[in-house]
């Protein structure tokens, strides 16, 4: 930390270098797992701005790289299926409770 002429603190921000694999993992957590920037930041200590930047860069890459586009589409489909699966699990649990309730009423 250092002080400027007005004796105010200036925070020096150290930039970190992250591997492409790590960046892709973070993008995947957001795009495929549906994780929020906040939860990723809390777990990995990466700034929300970095996550946003990496997701944006990946989105741009999808415009020119067919493999990246395929990966992105796969991530989105996996997220959709996970959400649908969770919804179906909730519906099944509800139907089991309803079936048990009506079985008691009838029997």
Secondary structure by P-SEA (a helix, b strand, c coil): ccccccccbbbbbbbbbbcaaaaaaaaaaaacccccaaaaaaaccccaaaaaaaaaaaaaaaaccaaaaaaaaaaaaaaaaaaaaaaaaaaaaaaaaaaaaaaaaac
